């Protein structure tokens, strides 16, 4: 991926990310798991891998994404926008795995989706659920 999230995750965040996340029902769209310092994000319904992000420690503490790849086969993942992919990677980790509100990221998702789709009036909740399948308690 040419663009990566710039966020520095704390040691506590990294521990939680390493534990992963398993979708609990059909409304949740992501499964996340780690193998060493690589975190994999798969669609829950199909099991297909969409992202693989390699984390690295930061000198002053915390962890960052040092490199990442995204699926580009249009039969497996329809994403083709680098900004969208960067946002989705960070948003799934923040909102789904860590359970954060991530309001700025959610707003950015809605704005980017509306702009790219040409559907300026698409409801924010529908956009978020379609992309993330956010848990009802998020």
Backbone torsions as a table, in degrees:
resi	resn	phi	psi	omega
1	UNK	NA	129.3	179.4
2	UNK	-72.5	-26.2	177.2
3	UNK	-115.1	136.6	178.9
4	UNK	-126.7	150.1	173.6
5	UNK	-58.1	141.6	-177.6
6	UNK	-93.2	-5.1	-176.6
7	UNK	-59.7	143.3	169.6
8	UNK	-104.9	118.1	179.1
9	UNK	-87.4	140.7	178.7
10	UNK	-69.4	167.3	175.6
11	UNK	-59.3	-38.5	177.4
12	UNK	-65.1	-42.9	176.4
13	UNK	-59.4	-45.5	-178.4
14	UNK	-60.9	-41.5	177.5
15	UNK	-60.6	-42.1	179.9
16	UNK	-67.4	-42.5	178.9
17	UNK	-60.8	-40.6	179.4
18	UNK	-63.1	-29.3	177.3
19	UNK	-72.1	-20.6	175.2
20	UNK	78.3	-170.2	179.7
21	UNK	-152.8	133.0	176.5
22	UNK	-115.9	127.3	178.2
23	UNK	-56.9	136.0	-178.3
24	UNK	-93.9	-18.3	179.4
25	UNK	-156.5	-178.6	-175.1
26	UNK	-68.4	-19.2	179.4
27	UNK	-78.6	-17.3	179.0
28	UNK	-91.6	133.5	-168.7
29	UNK	-107.9	-2.1	-174.6
30	UNK	-130.9	139.8	166.6
31	UNK	-116.5	137.6	-177.4
32	UNK	-131.0	133.8	176.5
33	UNK	-147.7	159.0	-178.1
34	UNK	-121.8	145.5	170.1
35	UNK	-128.9	105.3	-174.8
36	UNK	65.4	-124.5	-178.3
37	UNK	-100.0	9.9	177.8
38	UNK	-104.9	128.4	179.8
39	UNK	-109.6	128.6	-177.7
40	UNK	-108.4	134.3	177.0
41	UNK	-116.9	115.7	-177.4
42	UNK	-118.0	148.6	173.6
43	UNK	-71.5	134.4	-173.5
44	UNK	-70.7	-35.5	-176.6
45	UNK	-72.2	-42.7	-174.0
46	UNK	-98.1	-21.5	-175.0
47	UNK	77.6	1.6	-177.9
48	UNK	-72.9	136.3	176.3
49	UNK	-75.0	133.9	177.8
50	UNK	-111.5	-44.6	-178.7
51	UNK	-127.9	148.5	167.3
52	UNK	-136.0	118.4	-175.8
53	UNK	-118.2	127.6	177.7
54	UNK	-96.9	121.4	-179.8
55	UNK	-94.3	151.7	177.1
56	UNK	-139.9	145.1	177.7
57	UNK	-67.9	149.8	177.6
58	UNK	-101.9	140.5	-176.7
59	UNK	-52.0	-42.2	-177.7
60	UNK	-85.6	6.4	-179.2
61	UNK	108.2	150.3	-179.1
62	UNK	94.8	-174.3	-176.0
63	UNK	-137.8	148.4	176.4
64	UNK	-134.7	163.1	174.3
65	UNK	-83.6	116.7	-177.6
66	UNK	-87.5	-30.9	177.5
67	UNK	-159.6	158.8	179.1
68	UNK	-157.1	154.5	173.7
69	UNK	-126.5	153.3	178.7
70	UNK	-131.8	144.8	177.9
71	UNK	-64.5	132.6	179.0
72	UNK	-119.0	1.5	175.5
73	UNK	-72.1	116.5	-176.6
74	UNK	-63.4	-16.9	175.5
75	UNK	-75.9	-19.0	-176.5
76	UNK	-108.2	-31.8	-177.4
77	UNK	-154.5	126.5	-174.4
78	UNK	-84.2	-5.6	-178.6
79	UNK	-67.4	137.8	176.1
80	UNK	-139.7	5.4	-174.6
81	UNK	-106.7	122.1	-177.0
82	UNK	-62.6	-38.9	178.8
83	UNK	-63.8	-43.9	179.2
84	UNK	-62.7	-44.7	-178.9
85	UNK	-63.1	-43.0	177.9
86	UNK	-59.9	-45.8	179.5
87	UNK	-63.0	-46.2	-178.1
88	UNK	-62.4	-41.6	179.3
89	UNK	-58.4	-50.2	-179.8
90	UNK	-67.8	-38.9	-177.3
91	UNK	-67.3	-41.1	178.0
92	UNK	-63.0	-44.8	179.7
93	UNK	-64.3	-42.5	-176.2
94	UNK	-74.4	-53.7	-173.1
95	UNK	-81.0	-40.6	-176.1
96	UNK	-85.1	-56.6	-174.6
97	UNK	-72.5	-49.0	-176.5
98	UNK	-88.2	-13.2	178.3
99	UNK	70.6	24.5	179.6
100	UNK	-79.2	154.5	176.4
101	UNK	-63.1	-43.1	176.6
102	UNK	50.3	44.4	-175.9
103	UNK	-58.7	-41.1	179.4
104	UNK	-62.8	-42.4	179.5
105	UNK	-67.5	-40.2	178.6
106	UNK	-63.2	-42.9	178.8
107	UNK	-63.4	-40.8	178.3
108	UNK	-63.4	-39.9	177.0
109	UNK	-59.8	-46.9	-179.1
110	UNK	-62.6	-47.5	-179.1
111	UNK	-61.5	-47.3	-178.9
112	UNK	-63.8	-42.7	-179.8
113	UNK	-65.6	-44.7	178.3
114	UNK	-60.8	-43.8	-178.8
115	UNK	-64.5	-46.9	-176.9
116	UNK	-70.3	-33.7	-177.1
117	UNK	-87.8	-16.4	-176.2
118	UNK	76.5	9.4	-179.5
119	UNK	-103.0	76.2	-175.1
120	UNK	-61.9	-21.1	-177.6
121	UNK	-103.3	9.6	179.2
122	UNK	-61.5	131.1	-178.9
123	UNK	-62.6	136.3	-178.2
124	UNK	-57.5	-43.0	-178.8
125	UNK	-62.2	-37.8	178.9
126	UNK	-67.6	-42.6	179.1
127	UNK	-61.4	-47.9	-178.5
128	UNK	-63.4	-44.0	-179.2
129	UNK	-66.5	-39.8	-179.5
130	UNK	-61.5	-42.2	-177.1
131	UNK	-82.3	-39.8	-170.2
132	UNK	-110.0	-29.0	-173.9
133	UNK	60.5	43.4	-173.7
134	UNK	-54.0	142.2	177.1
135	UNK	-61.0	150.3	-179.4
136	UNK	-66.3	-22.5	179.9
137	UNK	-93.2	8.2	179.3
138	UNK	-88.0	NA	NA
